[in-house]
Amino acid sequence: MRFGIGCAAVWAMLLLFSPGGVRAEPKPETAGLTERPGAAVPLDLVLRDEQGAPFRLGDALDKPTVLALVYFRCAGICSPLLNGLTNVVERTGLRPGRDFQVLTVSFDDRDTPPLAETKKRNYLAGLSADFPPGAWRFLTGDAATTKRLADAVGFGFRREGEDFVHPAVLTVLAPGGKITRYLYGISFLPFDVKMAVAEASEGRAVTSAGRILQLCYRYDSAGRRYELAITRLFGIATLLVLVPFAAFFALRARARRTEVSP
């Protein structure tokens, strides 16, 4: 019995930490997110705004900032993420443009300022008429510049054909560019965004409890969507259930050996 439980626990750990399992520190070329709370984005980066004018990142980070790394031609996770952001930015009780701002940056160097302008117009159409256009910018840049920004926040993406595999996450920055929190998924609660902005305004960097979402979901590049990784979840659940049992039986066996010892 103890042998069977021990084998199952070992199997669960091997499954969990196998090449297809969770990686806490993805390689730069691997799609995933390595949290870097307290680190800073490079302020000297120069992107392009919706009209093609230079946009120096450091000049814009004068307030808490929600950074969304996407690519504008994405038919998969990017649109749901931006839709989720659209649904929450006016429900926090904060004033966009004064209390915080949103920067959406494409990491695909094939995206252009005219496309960024179209995307901005489409998403602002879903907001109230008095939403300040300057509170949500859509930016593009060359491959080296956007890759440098992605690397700074720990955002790993990988090209697959004409598309990319990448995580669904927002990065929250304090004034001055310090990374303070990550928000995972494609829908966001107003309270969570409000708290993230408050932390950023104080410069408090925290590790996100929501990171478990990245463990439970994987990107289906064929279907261009995130799906529940059943095998991974099963391995995690098995590990959580069997390890305490294995420890219990091991301790009981040790106690019995102690009792029969002369």
BAFI-3210 file (N, C-alpha, C; in Angstrom, 3 decimals, decimal comma, padded with zeros to 6 digits):
// residues 262
n [1|2|3|4|5|6|7|8|9|10|11|12|13|14|15|16|17|18|19|20|21|22|23|24|25|26|27|28|29|30|31|32|33|34|35|36|37|38|39|40|41|42|43|44|45|46|47|48|49|50|51|52|53|54|55|56|57|58|59|60|61|62|63|64|65|66|67|68|69|70|71|72|73|74|75|76|77|78|79|80|81|82|83|84|85|86|87|88|89|90|91|92|93|94|95|96|97|98|99|100|101|102|103|104|105|106|107|108|109|110|111|112|113|114|115|116|117|118|119|120|121|122|123|124|125|126|127|128|129|130|131|132|133|134|135|136|137|138|139|140|141|142|143|144|145|146|147|148|149|150|151|152|153|154|155|156|157|158|159|160|161|162|163|164|165|166|167|168|169|170|171|172|173|174|175|176|177|178|179|180|181|182|183|184|185|186|187|188|189|190|191|192|193|194|195|196|197|198|199|200|201|202|203|204|205|206|207|208|209|210|211|212|213|214|215|216|217|218|219|220|221|222|223|224|225|226|227|228|229|230|231|232|233|234|235|236|237|238|239|240|241|242|243|244|245|246|247|248|249|250|251|252|253|254|255|256|257|258|259|260|261|262]
n.u [000,827|001,849|003,897|002,544|001,272|003,499|004,697|002,726|002,781|005,361|005,046|003,183|004,679|006,680|005,133|004,136|006,432|007,579|008,807|006,486|005,162|004,704|006,601|008,537|010,377|010,471|012,295|013,831|012,891|010,588|007,065|005,437|005,279|007,464|007,469|008,489|008,472|009,187|011,300|012,303|010,978|012,671|013,296|014,171|013,157|011,838|008,868|006,186|003,453|-000,146|-000,281|002,138|004,164|007,162|007,277|008,316|008,922|009,599|008,780|006,081|005,339|004,111|002,205|000,267|000,253|-001,331|-000,184|-000,581|000,543|000,283|-000,625|-001,780|-003,073|-003,955|-005,985|-006,813|-006,232|-005,777|-007,787|-010,010|-008,723|-008,295|-010,927|-011,858|-010,414|-011,529|-014,065|-013,650|-012,266|-013,731|-015,109|-013,890|-014,053|-012,102|-010,439|-009,718|-006,786|-006,240|-005,963|-004,893|-003,500|-003,681|-001,583|-001,322|000,705|002,008|003,801|004,536|006,394|005,335|002,974|001,431|001,366|-001,103|-002,786|-002,759|-004,107|-006,647|-007,372|-007,447|-009,548|-011,677|-011,825|-012,197|-014,691|-016,332|-016,467|-017,495|-018,562|-017,150|-014,722|-011,305|-009,292|-006,512|-005,957|-005,742|-003,495|-002,352|000,290|003,177|006,222|009,682|011,123|013,282|012,963|010,369|010,731|012,636|011,161|009,248|010,917|011,817|009,606|009,235|007,767|007,221|007,211|006,448|006,974|004,785|004,423|002,405|001,480|001,535|002,471|001,639|001,416|-001,612|-001,906|-001,783|000,411|001,217|002,396|004,302|004,454|007,221|008,029|008,413|007,757|004,870|002,720|001,057|-001,718|-003,669|-005,243|-008,332|-010,465|-011,357|-011,688|-013,210|-012,412|-009,923|-008,350|-008,486|-007,180|-004,655|-003,849|-003,790|-001,708|000,362|000,473|001,580|003,967|004,333|005,468|004,245|003,851|001,813|-001,060|-002,789|-001,339|-001,661|-003,417|-001,904|-000,723|-002,752|-003,866|-003,335|-002,041|-003,764|-002,557|-003,566|-006,342|-006,314|-006,716|-007,023|-006,960|-008,132|-005,677|-005,914|-004,416|-002,259|-003,549|-004,591|-002,273|-001,334|-003,454|-003,349|-000,850|-001,202|-003,048|-001,936|000,642|000,390|-000,828|001,174|003,157|001,891|001,636|004,314|005,243|003,688|004,671|007,260|006,754|005,737|007,958|009,540|008,132|008,426|011,058|013,792]
n.v [-001,212|001,273|001,438|001,683|004,177|005,804|005,512|006,645|009,280|010,037|009,736|011,785|014,045|013,903|014,223|016,786|018,382|017,829|018,331|019,255|020,379|022,767|025,695|027,681|029,609|030,633|030,185|032,795|032,539|031,203|030,995|032,618|033,828|035,476|036,645|039,878|041,653|044,854|045,333|047,487|049,077|049,893|053,240|054,686|053,753|054,184|054,336|054,206|056,380|056,506|058,147|057,846|059,299|059,823|058,176|058,455|056,274|056,786|059,429|059,246|057,844|058,980|058,464|055,842|052,954|050,774|048,191|046,601|044,013|042,975|041,720|043,325|042,030|039,727|036,923|035,493|035,358|038,043|039,931|039,172|039,813|042,604|043,360|042,628|044,466|046,832|046,554|047,057|049,429|051,739|051,171|051,170|053,235|055,060|057,791|057,640|058,702|060,623|059,314|056,910|055,294|053,620|051,646|050,127|047,981|046,773|043,827|042,906|043,628|044,061|045,351|048,505|052,155|053,233|050,963|050,714|053,066|052,499|050,309|051,595|053,422|051,640|050,344|052,477|053,212|051,565|052,667|055,296|058,530|060,589|059,557|060,077|060,303|060,300|058,749|056,127|054,611|053,351|051,637|051,124|049,558|048,908|045,595|045,101|047,048|046,600|043,980|044,351|045,743|043,774|041,760|043,110|043,157|040,492|039,076|036,511|035,544|033,651|033,142|031,529|030,490|032,729|033,824|034,344|032,754|033,452|034,849|035,700|038,585|041,462|044,118|046,054|049,252|051,451|055,056|056,266|053,796|051,349|047,891|046,693|044,891|041,990|041,158|038,497|036,679|037,120|038,568|041,009|042,086|045,026|045,778|044,483|045,743|048,361|048,086|047,297|049,608|051,364|050,221|050,622|053,401|053,888|052,696|050,053|046,857|043,668|040,087|038,268|036,568|035,508|034,138|031,438|030,943|030,860|028,421|026,648|026,958|026,638|027,676|027,085|026,828|026,061|026,327|028,903|029,873|029,911|027,022|024,692|022,928|019,807|017,477|018,564|019,791|017,495|016,217|018,086|018,035|015,342|015,246|017,022|015,628|013,057|013,335|014,271|011,912|010,015|011,046|010,761|007,911|007,239|008,448|007,060|004,478|004,821|005,434|003,003|001,354|002,479|001,837|-000,968|-001,284|-002,447]
n.w [000,000|000,941|-000,888|-003,295|-002,985|-002,695|-005,228|-006,819|-005,930|-006,684|-009,465|-009,926|-009,278|-011,213|-013,493|-013,083|-013,120|-015,513|-018,977|-020,214|-018,140|-015,447|-015,689|-013,795|-014,418|-017,390|-020,465|-022,465|-025,127|-024,807|-024,531|-021,971|-018,563|-016,477|-013,386|-012,297|-009,992|-008,696|-010,391|-013,139|-016,059|-019,139|-019,465|-021,582|-023,934|-027,175|-028,710|-031,165|-031,614|-032,226|-034,426|-035,563|-034,461|-032,467|-029,304|-026,264|-023,704|-021,005|-020,651|-020,463|-018,213|-015,778|-013,956|-012,295|-014,346|-016,573|-018,380|-021,432|-023,283|-026,515|-029,800|-032,714|-034,808|-033,795|-033,530|-031,443|-028,143|-027,582|-028,307|-026,564|-024,113|-024,307|-024,583|-022,063|-020,569|-021,523|-020,434|-017,759|-017,164|-016,654|-014,408|-011,992|-010,198|-010,286|-011,958|-015,268|-016,895|-015,022|-012,480|-013,339|-016,266|-019,471|-021,426|-024,445|-026,115|-029,083|-029,705|-032,122|-034,839|-037,325|-037,075|-037,496|-037,093|-038,307|-038,059|-035,304|-034,636|-035,680|-034,057|-031,577|-031,959|-032,302|-029,793|-028,017|-028,781|-027,385|-024,913|-022,618|-023,828|-022,684|-021,996|-021,687|-024,557|-024,411|-022,241|-022,874|-024,746|-027,895|-029,083|-031,191|-032,407|-033,364|-033,753|-031,966|-029,999|-028,869|-027,998|-026,055|-024,148|-023,528|-022,465|-020,195|-018,508|-018,146|-020,003|-022,095|-025,474|-028,449|-031,867|-034,090|-037,128|-038,792|-036,520|-032,890|-029,847|-026,564|-023,207|-021,366|-019,860|-017,764|-016,993|-014,250|-013,620|-011,581|-011,121|-012,853|-013,694|-012,300|-011,840|-010,375|-010,067|-011,480|-013,501|-014,280|-016,983|-018,883|-018,106|-015,698|-012,338|-011,054|-008,439|-008,136|-010,093|-009,163|-006,670|-007,580|-008,922|-006,761|-005,241|-007,069|-007,131|-004,698|-005,014|-004,261|-004,657|-005,434|-005,353|-007,539|-006,555|-008,340|-010,180|-010,424|-012,433|-014,707|-014,475|-014,854|-017,318|-020,836|-024,022|-026,968|-029,970|-032,411|-032,233|-031,408|-028,758|-025,142|-023,192|-020,739|-019,054|-018,681|-018,028|-016,669|-014,504|-013,298|-012,478|-010,584|-008,720|-007,929|-006,771|-004,589|-003,087|-002,606|-001,492|001,263|002,313|001,845|003,497|005,967|006,251|006,221|008,576|010,437|010,079|010,976|013,654|014,551|014,246|016,156|018,464|018,651|018,950|020,987]
ca.u [000,000|002,730|004,668|001,680|001,097|004,766|004,882|001,787|003,267|006,504|004,512|002,553|005,725|007,313|004,201|004,037|007,653|008,092|008,912|005,181|004,562|004,840|007,951|008,490|011,269|010,559|013,404|013,400|012,152|009,413|005,887|005,117|005,493|008,320|007,183|009,653|008,040|010,285|012,169|011,820|011,031|013,649|012,615|014,670|012,543|011,057|007,880|005,453|002,055|-001,137|-000,014|003,485|005,138|007,933|006,643|009,337|008,208|009,857|008,034|004,657|005,078|003,987|001,080|000,111|000,018|-001,657|000,465|-001,067|001,350|-000,536|-000,365|-003,067|-003,714|-004,238|-007,371|-007,042|-006,408|-005,575|-009,065|-010,714|-008,036|-008,591|-012,350|-011,949|-009,896|-012,556|-015,202|-013,342|-011,546|-014,619|-015,874|-013,014|-014,231|-010,960|-010,558|-008,681|-006,109|-005,770|-005,510|-004,121|-003,597|-003,477|-000,737|-001,340|001,883|002,137|005,163|004,727|006,906|004,569|001,860|001,760|000,560|-002,500|-003,532|-002,921|-005,161|-007,920|-007,668|-007,820|-010,882|-012,649|-012,007|-012,770|-016,115|-017,042|-016,420|-018,355|-018,111|-016,233|-013,454|-010,232|-008,517|-005,112|-005,805|-005,480|-002,686|-002,037|001,644|003,919|007,661|010,472|011,219|014,241|012,414|009,267|011,283|013,303|010,109|008,690|011,898|011,904|008,486|009,198|006,729|007,839|006,332|007,118|006,286|004,393|003,875|002,047|000,934|002,403|002,009|002,022|000,515|-002,653|-001,548|-001,553|001,487|000,918|003,631|004,243|005,086|008,657|008,278|008,640|006,723|004,304|001,804|000,551|-003,107|-003,737|-006,525|-008,939|-011,495|-010,755|-012,628|-012,885|-011,677|-008,533|-007,664|-008,369|-006,122|-003,373|-003,510|-003,420|-000,357|001,312|000,615|002,463|005,220|004,443|005,540|003,780|003,721|000,391|-001,641|-003,487|-000,438|-002,095|-004,100|-000,942|-000,424|-003,904|-004,286|-002,293|-002,528|-003,973|-002,218|-004,408|-007,641|-006,063|-007,421|-006,513|-007,803|-007,751|-004,704|-006,464|-003,353|-001,477|-004,366|-004,685|-001,008|-001,293|-004,411|-002,832|000,273|-001,706|-003,777|-001,164|001,826|000,072|-001,045|002,471|003,846|001,212|002,001|005,735|005,373|003,111|005,602|008,385|006,294|005,633|009,333|010,023|007,446|008,915|012,505|014,117]
ca.v [000,000|002,437|001,453|002,219|005,612|006,466|005,557|007,617|010,619|010,287|009,935|013,102|015,065|013,847|014,800|018,205|019,099|017,362|019,417|019,815|020,869|024,168|026,243|028,939|030,564|030,264|030,709|033,983|032,217|030,433|031,786|032,517|035,043|035,424|037,863|040,663|042,794|045,681|045,720|048,676|049,046|050,867|054,502|055,313|053,152|055,086|053,644|055,086|056,503|056,190|058,967|057,564|060,177|059,154|058,114|058,019|055,623|057,451|060,684|058,964|057,115|059,945|058,013|054,387|052,575|049,385|047,874|045,397|043,587|042,174|042,105|043,830|041,112|038,499|036,455|034,613|035,824|039,488|040,647|039,001|040,537|044,031|043,514|042,602|045,746|047,821|046,375|047,366|050,687|052,788|050,635|051,101|054,392|055,940|058,616|057,382|059,910|061,328|058,349|055,875|055,276|052,314|051,596|048,876|047,959|045,583|043,287|042,460|044,777|044,254|046,243|049,872|053,194|053,284|049,862|051,070|054,082|051,805|049,549|052,537|053,938|050,570|050,074|053,652|053,246|050,802|053,409|056,475|059,610|061,490|058,894|060,855|059,471|060,210|057,829|054,785|054,754|052,143|051,942|050,131|049,787|047,895|044,330|045,182|047,900|045,936|042,805|044,847|046,023|042,488|041,110|043,835|042,782|039,038|038,591|035,696|035,174|032,855|033,169|030,265|030,863|034,140|034,215|034,243|032,170|034,416|034,798|036,712|039,223|042,899|044,504|047,340|050,000|052,643|056,222|056,045|052,570|050,133|046,871|046,471|043,747|041,405|040,718|037,426|036,271|037,955|039,382|041,599|042,681|046,425|045,882|044,069|046,800|049,510|047,800|047,305|051,018|051,943|049,734|051,278|054,804|053,892|052,043|048,767|045,720|042,436|038,918|038,058|035,266|035,029|033,445|030,060|030,841|030,491|027,015|025,831|027,174|026,667|028,253|026,181|027,631|025,676|026,960|030,281|030,160|029,259|025,922|024,088|021,848|018,787|016,608|019,301|019,927|016,191|015,989|018,940|017,524|014,079|015,570|017,629|014,623|011,883|013,627|014,173|010,509|009,346|011,506|010,154|006,506|007,167|008,774|005,965|003,351|005,156|005,315|001,567|000,821|002,977|001,090|-002,359|-001,295|-002,813]
ca.w [000,000|000,991|-002,132|-004,342|-002,765|-002,994|-006,679|-007,387|-005,618|-007,571|-010,811|-009,988|-009,314|-012,528|-014,449|-012,847|-013,447|-016,802|-019,932|-020,516|-016,915|-015,120|-015,640|-013,053|-015,053|-018,794|-021,236|-023,198|-026,338|-024,425|-024,185|-020,553|-017,793|-015,300|-012,633|-011,878|-009,175|-008,207|-011,505|-013,846|-017,513|-019,640|-019,726|-022,811|-025,108|-028,015|-029,520|-032,075|-031,222|-033,249|-035,612|-036,030|-033,807|-031,410|-027,985|-025,313|-022,616|-019,731|-020,558|-020,268|-016,974|-014,681|-013,129|-012,414|-015,742|-016,886|-019,652|-022,105|-024,419|-027,419|-031,189|-033,162|-035,750|-033,048|-033,598|-030,303|-026,777|-027,427|-028,338|-025,279|-023,048|-024,455|-024,264|-020,612|-020,084|-021,850|-019,526|-016,360|-016,921|-016,155|-013,280|-010,823|-009,327|-010,521|-013,161|-016,277|-017,325|-013,833|-011,478|-014,019|-017,722|-020,087|-022,621|-025,186|-026,977|-029,918|-029,791|-033,503|-035,574|-038,555|-036,782|-037,892|-036,447|-038,759|-037,458|-033,891|-034,568|-035,902|-032,854|-030,520|-032,260|-032,067|-028,372|-027,365|-029,115|-026,372|-023,658|-022,595|-024,708|-021,981|-021,682|-022,333|-025,488|-024,005|-021,118|-023,402|-025,950|-028,650|-029,530|-031,960|-032,404|-034,061|-033,020|-030,863|-028,944|-028,174|-027,316|-024,852|-023,176|-023,099|-021,592|-018,929|-017,633|-018,053|-020,917|-023,139|-026,583|-029,470|-033,147|-034,717|-038,426|-038,856|-035,225|-031,730|-028,589|-025,534|-022,054|-021,210|-018,594|-017,704|-016,092|-013,631|-013,379|-010,749|-011,762|-012,941|-014,437|-011,521|-011,945|-009,050|-010,009|-012,721|-013,476|-015,269|-017,535|-019,916|-017,473|-014,516|-011,400|-010,750|-007,178|-008,348|-010,835|-008,258|-005,705|-008,288|-009,159|-005,469|-004,933|-007,961|-006,733|-003,529|-005,381|-003,578|-005,579|-004,814|-006,217|-007,798|-006,214|-009,529|-011,088|-010,585|-013,722|-015,738|-014,321|-015,198|-018,692|-021,850|-025,263|-028,088|-031,133|-033,541|-032,039|-031,029|-027,528|-023,951|-022,766|-019,474|-019,214|-017,800|-017,527|-015,680|-013,309|-012,651|-011,786|-009,400|-007,736|-007,407|-005,879|-003,362|-002,312|-002,228|-000,681|002,700|002,676|001,890|004,698|007,122|006,377|006,564|009,998|011,213|010,032|011,854|015,038|014,858|014,419|017,455|019,526|018,750|019,217|022,388]
c.u [000,854|003,524|003,844|001,503|002,374|005,009|003,972|002,262|004,445|006,032|003,912|003,600|006,439|006,423|004,168|005,252|008,332|008,163|007,573|004,507|004,852|006,307|007,874|009,333|011,422|011,772|012,922|012,573|010,875|008,266|005,540|005,438|006,375|008,120|008,471|009,216|009,243|011,278|011,546|011,898|012,043|012,953|013,058|014,056|011,708|010,173|007,269|004,000|001,131|-000,954|001,387|004,544|005,903|007,234|007,676|008,656|008,380|009,078|006,567|004,339|005,067|002,843|001,010|-000,358|-000,283|-001,140|-000,078|-000,183|000,526|000,046|-001,704|-003,782|-004,112|-005,719|-007,736|-007,252|-006,341|-006,887|-009,869|-010,057|-008,360|-010,070|-012,565|-011,467|-010,900|-013,703|-014,929|-012,808|-012,439|-015,418|-015,058|-013,300|-013,080|-011,169|-009,419|-008,089|-005,611|-005,188|-004,660|-004,299|-003,348|-002,585|-000,858|-000,216|001,899|003,587|005,462|005,165|006,206|003,348|002,307|000,930|-000,862|-003,360|-003,771|-004,036|-006,542|-008,332|-008,131|-009,231|-011,953|-012,894|-012,572|-014,258|-016,954|-017,053|-017,317|-017,725|-017,101|-014,935|-012,332|-009,377|-007,061|-004,872|-005,562|-004,779|-002,414|-000,740|002,261|005,401|008,383|010,674|012,145|013,679|011,315|009,735|011,976|012,284|009,522|009,642|011,948|010,792|008,344|008,177|007,402|006,838|007,141|006,287|005,997|003,688|003,629|001,553|001,973|001,692|002,520|001,044|-000,546|-002,453|-001,435|-000,437|001,189|002,237|003,366|004,752|006,600|009,020|008,546|007,454|006,193|003,382|001,485|-000,890|-003,300|-005,160|-007,030|-010,131|-010,969|-011,834|-012,238|-012,083|-010,205|-007,745|-007,456|-007,255|-004,753|-002,913|-003,081|-002,015|000,679|001,532|001,525|003,811|005,423|004,394|005,157|003,776|002,247|-000,051|-002,329|-002,606|-000,838|-002,826|-003,136|-000,578|-001,534|-004,346|-003,083|-002,894|-002,598|-003,733|-003,063|-005,768|-007,549|-006,867|-006,713|-007,482|-007,260|-006,815|-005,064|-005,362|-002,541|-002,260|-004,462|-003,405|-000,897|-002,212|-003,915|-001,710|-000,228|-002,413|-002,858|000,037|001,497|-000,164|000,288|003,232|003,236|001,646|003,483|005,947|004,811|004,028|006,795|007,984|006,204|007,006|009,890|009,431|008,023|010,413|012,759|014,614]
c.v [001,251|002,547|002,076|003,714|006,366|006,582|006,593|009,037|010,989|010,549|011,327|014,196|015,072|014,476|016,311|018,962|018,578|018,514|020,012|020,409|022,341|024,562|027,592|030,009|030,212|030,877|031,901|033,669|031,440|031,361|031,565|033,820|034,749|036,718|038,539|041,877|043,544|046,075|046,910|048,464|050,088|052,147|055,155|054,721|054,184|054,246|054,627|055,156|056,258|057,003|058,758|058,446|059,412|059,270|057,559|057,514|056,368|058,735|060,453|058,373|058,050|059,602|056,499|054,013|051,095|049,105|046,563|045,126|042,614|042,303|042,297|042,908|039,798|038,150|035,604|035,360|037,333|040,250|040,426|039,760|042,025|044,310|043,530|043,898|046,862|047,767|046,856|048,778|051,794|052,336|050,570|052,202|055,373|056,717|058,298|058,699|060,748|060,349|057,232|056,039|053,856|052,497|050,202|048,922|046,661|045,132|042,734|043,657|044,988|045,138|047,695|050,890|053,314|052,155|050,133|052,104|053,456|051,027|050,473|053,052|052,891|050,345|051,277|053,781|052,483|051,468|054,633|057,601|060,527|060,800|059,635|059,972|059,302|059,248|056,405|054,940|053,392|052,407|050,783|050,458|048,719|046,690|044,430|045,978|047,194|044,679|043,221|045,170|044,723|041,771|041,781|043,445|041,270|038,381|037,834|035,339|034,442|032,887|031,747|030,599|032,351|034,678|034,053|033,473|033,081|034,331|035,884|037,378|040,728|043,158|045,896|047,990|051,191|053,838|056,072|054,701|051,315|049,185|046,562|045,267|043,259|040,968|039,731|037,214|037,222|038,743|039,813|042,233|044,125|046,579|045,536|045,148|048,021|049,293|047,823|048,726|051,685|051,504|050,434|052,733|054,950|053,248|050,703|047,625|044,451|041,318|038,577|036,655|034,663|034,282|031,995|029,873|030,400|029,020|026,145|025,978|027,149|027,168|027,193|026,975|027,291|026,360|028,411|030,669|029,471|028,164|025,327|022,911|020,739|017,915|017,296|019,455|018,608|015,887|016,810|018,392|016,232|014,322|016,112|016,611|013,550|012,185|013,624|012,740|009,777|009,748|010,878|008,714|006,347|007,446|007,661|004,753|003,604|005,004|003,856|000,964|001,264|002,195|-000,315|-002,416|-001,616|-001,595]
c.w [000,000|-000,285|-003,256|-004,202|-003,094|-004,479|-007,310|-007,122|-006,501|-008,993|-010,958|-010,064|-010,648|-013,585|-014,330|-013,321|-014,709|-017,773|-020,288|-019,298|-016,697|-015,100|-014,942|-013,723|-016,530|-019,471|-022,054|-024,430|-026,058|-024,088|-022,723|-019,853|-016,599|-014,527|-012,173|-011,073|-008,619|-009,273|-012,232|-015,344|-017,985|-020,098|-021,031|-024,073|-025,864|-028,932|-030,506|-031,627|-032,406|-034,528|-036,173|-035,411|-032,742|-030,055|-027,024|-024,051|-021,300|-019,551|-020,225|-018,909|-015,769|-013,744|-013,191|-013,812|-015,836|-018,287|-020,198|-023,312|-025,260|-028,825|-031,866|-034,143|-035,081|-033,121|-032,392|-029,010|-026,625|-027,386|-027,058|-024,129|-023,117|-024,216|-022,756|-019,990|-020,347|-020,852|-018,112|-016,141|-016,366|-014,929|-011,986|-009,807|-009,436|-011,821|-014,123|-016,764|-016,177|-012,824|-012,087|-015,520|-018,208|-021,314|-023,223|-026,202|-027,772|-029,950|-031,182|-034,334|-036,915|-038,332|-036,976|-037,113|-036,983|-038,175|-035,969|-033,727|-034,756|-034,659|-031,722|-030,745|-031,954|-030,574|-027,628|-027,668|-028,100|-025,008|-023,742|-023,405|-024,025|-021,554|-022,412|-023,253|-025,085|-022,867|-021,565|-024,741|-026,573|-029,408|-030,304|-031,881|-033,189|-033,153|-031,814|-029,694|-028,161|-027,442|-026,028|-023,762|-022,636|-022,139|-020,219|-017,975|-017,504|-018,951|-022,065|-024,221|-027,646|-030,753|-033,616|-036,033|-038,482|-037,514|-034,123|-030,631|-027,482|-024,373|-022,130|-019,858|-018,800|-016,700|-015,555|-013,225|-012,477|-011,550|-011,725|-013,538|-013,643|-011,665|-010,548|-008,972|-011,419|-012,488|-014,619|-015,776|-018,594|-019,375|-016,107|-013,644|-011,120|-009,466|-007,367|-009,070|-009,938|-007,240|-006,356|-008,558|-007,854|-005,053|-005,782|-007,558|-005,523|-003,815|-004,715|-004,583|-004,845|-005,847|-006,338|-007,422|-007,426|-010,499|-011,315|-011,903|-014,806|-015,638|-014,894|-016,643|-019,626|-023,148|-026,344|-029,369|-032,342|-033,437|-031,644|-029,790|-026,377|-023,547|-021,481|-019,714|-018,236|-017,203|-016,447|-014,377|-012,551|-011,884|-010,521|-008,312|-007,102|-006,411|-004,549|-002,474|-001,773|-001,344|000,813|003,162|002,791|003,147|005,948|007,325|006,743|008,051|010,866|011,237|010,947|013,315|015,455|015,081|015,755|018,600|019,705|019,018|020,672|023,154]
res [m|r|f|g|i|g|c|a|a|v|w|a|m|l|l|l|f|s|p|g|g|v|r|a|e|p|k|p|e|t|a|g|l|t|e|r|p|g|a|a|v|p|l|d|l|v|l|r|d|e|q|g|a|p|f|r|l|g|d|a|l|d|k|p|t|v|l|a|l|v|y|f|r|c|a|g|i|c|s|p|l|l|n|g|l|t|n|v|v|e|r|t|g|l|r|p|g|r|d|f|q|v|l|t|v|s|f|d|d|r|d|t|p|p|l|a|e|t|k|k|r|n|y|l|a|g|l|s|a|d|f|p|p|g|a|w|r|f|l|t|g|d|a|a|t|t|k|r|l|a|d|a|v|g|f|g|f|r|r|e|g|e|d|f|v|h|p|a|v|l|t|v|l|a|p|g|g|k|i|t|r|y|l|y|g|i|s|f|l|p|f|d|v|k|m|a|v|a|e|a|s|e|g|r|a|v|t|s|a|g|r|i|l|q|l|c|y|r|y|d|s|a|g|r|r|y|e|l|a|i|t|r|l|f|g|i|a|t|l|l|v|l|v|p|f|a|a|f|f|a|l|r|a|r|a|r|r|t|e|v|s|p]
***
